[in-house]
Amino acid sequence: MHYMEVRQAVAGIRGAHLFDEFDHLGAYLKKNCFDQDIVEQLKEGKANMLVWDGMSDIVDRSFEGEEWESRPFPRQEFPEEVLKLLGALDSTRASGWLSAESHIRDLGEEGRNNLAKMLSDLRKTLIQHPVRYFVLGGDGVPLFVWLQRYGHPIDWTKASAVALSAKATNVIGVVAEVSADGTYVQARSFKIYIPTEQTAENVHIYYEDAVRMANPVRTVNLDRGKQISPSRNSLKIGRNVPCPCGSGMKYKRCHGR
């Protein structure tokens, strides 16, 4: 699905040409979001047409020889921890999962490795703490990941506090429930809830939680990772309001049951 997004983006770029569909697929396997590379090359203004050829070799080689069917097909490299998160998103398939998956697959090699390290490091601490969360930032839309010990209730309002500390108008939120043996039981995208006004009841979201989230106890090279211990305070969500997970159902019929 992510390949089709990139493929469609390339099709919409005036002056961009690839020889055939195998070249498109090869470019995706080698460069991931190759539409961005094409846009950057055309920005230089030295040409009004750009032709990519010879990108299909990685695909062509997979069909060479009599035993090609027994060999694995080429694919992009992802750390195992990230693959487990993507697998949980795919198996859960809750509302908004494709958007979250696409955002993760947009990451380059360094971003994927940074995400894998944060997932692995914090997932291992779920034995001591029922919740771990962090922000993976950079030049684009920040990714907020909330890791939850499987079987422990999710505090959706607390999860939304990250939007303030990320200082961004748009944040991709992912919550994953992980069992004691490290299995990602389920994962879903969720909408970040930002209180419309500050009250005595939600002041901890504006100050306490946001300040703690802004404290970079762990930093990685390209993207930012942040880790805190969650407070036990939480806001009560009305049972008849839309569930913060983004399913479109009322809270009482979704995660409020």
N, C-alpha and C positions, 0 to 999 in steps of 0.2 A: 504494500500500500504506500509506504514511504517512497519507494522507487517511482511509483506513478505520480506522486506529488512533484517530485523533482523533474520527472520526464515532462509533465505538463507545463511546468515553469519554463523549461528550455524551449518547448514548442511555442511559447508566447514571446520569446525574445527575437525581435526583428534582426535579421542578418546572421543568425546562428544556424549552422548546418552541421549535422553529423551524417556520416556515410550511410549507415543502416541501423536497424534496431539493436544489433549486437554491439555496435559502437556505443550506443546510448547505455546499454546495460554494463558494458565494460568500463565506461567512464564513471558510472555510479559506483561500481565495485572498487575502483581505484581511488576516486576522489570524493565519494559521497555526494555532497551538495554541489555538483559540478556546474549547476546553473549560476552559482555565485562567482565561480572562476570565469565563466564566459562573460558575465556582466562586467567584471573588473577589467577583462581584456578589451572589451569594446569601449569602455570608458576612456581609454587612452586616446581615442579619437583618430588613430592612425589608419583605420580601415572601417568600411561600412559593411563588411562581410567577414565572418569568421568560420572557417571549416576545420572540424576535428576529424581526423582519420587515424586508423591504426589502434584504436582503443579496444578493439574486440579480441585482442590476442589472449587475454585471460579467459575469455569465454570459449574461444576456438580450441585452446589447448585441452579443455575439459572433455572434448569429444574425440580426442586423438586416441588411436589404438583400439584393439579389439575389446579391451576390458574397461572401456570408459563408463559403462553402466554401473560397475562395482565401485567406482571412485566417488568420493563426495564432490558435489558441485561447489564451485567457488562462492565465497560469501564474504561479507565484510567482517572484520575482526572486532569482537566485543569481549570485554572481560566477563568471566563467568558470573560474577555477582550482578552485573548489569543485565545479563541474559536472564537471570532468575527473576529480576524485577519486570523485565519485558514479558516474560512468560506468564507471570501472575496477572499483568494487565490484560494479556490476550485471553487467558482462561476465565477471568472475571467478566470482562467485557461490559463494564458498567458505563453509564452515560459519560461521554467525554473521553473515553479511553484512547481513541485514535489520535486525538489532539495531544495527549500526554506522551503517547508512544512516539509520535512524529517529532516532538520537541527533544526527546532523549536521543532519537536516531540522528537528529541534526548535529549532535555534538561531534567534534573531531576526535582524533585519537587521544589527545591530552585531556580533553573534557571527559571522555569516557573513562579514562584511567582515574581521574580525580573523583568522579562519581562512584566508581567501584570501590575506591579506598575508603571514602566516607561511609558508604553502605556497609562495607565489611567491618570497619572499626566500630561503628555505632551499633550495628546489629548484634555484635558479640556482647554488648553491655546491656541488652534487654533483660538479662537474667537479674541484674541489680536494679534496673530502672524500667518501668513498664512502657515508657515513651522516650524516644530519641528523635531529634529533628535538626535539620540544617538547611542552609541555603547554598545553592550552587549558582553563582552569579557570573558576570562577565559583561560583554558589550550588549548582549541581547536581553531577552526576557528572562528574569531569574527563575530557577527551578527550586521549589520548596518541597522537600521530602520529609514526610512524617512517618517514622517507623513505630509500629505499635506491637506490643507483645500480644500474640494471638489469644483471644478470650478475654482481653481487658477492654472495657468500654472506651470508645473514642470520644474525646472532648473536641468537638468540631469548632467551637468558638475559640478555644485556646489555640487550635491549629491556625486559625485565621490571623492571629496576632502578628505573624511574620510579615504581612503586607506592609505594616508600618515601618518595621526595621529595614526591610529591603529598599524602602524609599523608591518604589516603582508603582506606576498606575496599573500595571498588568503583571501578575505573577502566576505561573503554572504550578498548581498544587497537586501532589501525589501522596496518597496515604497507602501504606502497605502493612498488612498484618503478617507477622513472622512468628513461626513456632519455635520451640526451644531447640530443635535440631537444625535451625537455620533455613527451614523451608518457607518460602514466600507463599503463604496460603492463599491470599488474595490481595489485589491492589486495584486502586481506582483513582481517577482524577476527581478533584473536588474544587468547588468555587471558593475563592478567598472572600471571607466576610469582613467588611470594614464597617465598624459602627458609624452611623450617620452623625452622632453627636456624643460628646463626652459626658458621662454621668458618674455618680459616686459608685455605681455598681461595676462599671467597666473601666475605671481609671487604671486598673492594673494592666489592661491591654495597651493603653496609651503610654504608660510609663514603665511599670515593672517589667512586663514581658518584652516590650520593645527595646528597653535598655539592655536587658540580658541577651537578647538575640543579636544586638549590635556589638556585643563584646566578642571579638574574634579569638576565641580560645584555640582555634585551629585554622590555619590558612594554607591553601595549596597554590601552586604556581599561577595557572591561568585563571581559575575560577576560585570563588570564595566558599569556604565551608565553615559553618557555625554550629556550635553544639552547646546546649544548655540542659539543665535539669528542670523539668516543667514544674510550675507551681500547682498546688492542688485546688486553688480557687478556680471557679468557672462560672460562666453565665448560663442561666437556664434558657433553653430554646423553647419557644412556644410550640405546642403540639400541632397547631393548625397552619404553621408557616412552612414554606418550602424547605425541604431538607438541605442543609449546607453541602451535602455530598454532590449536589447537582443532578440528582436523578429526576427532578421535576415532581416527585411525589411529596405529599405532606410529611412532615417530620414524624408524626405519630404512626404513619403507615410504612415508614422506611427504617431509619436508624433509631427512632424513638420507641420502637416496640420492645 
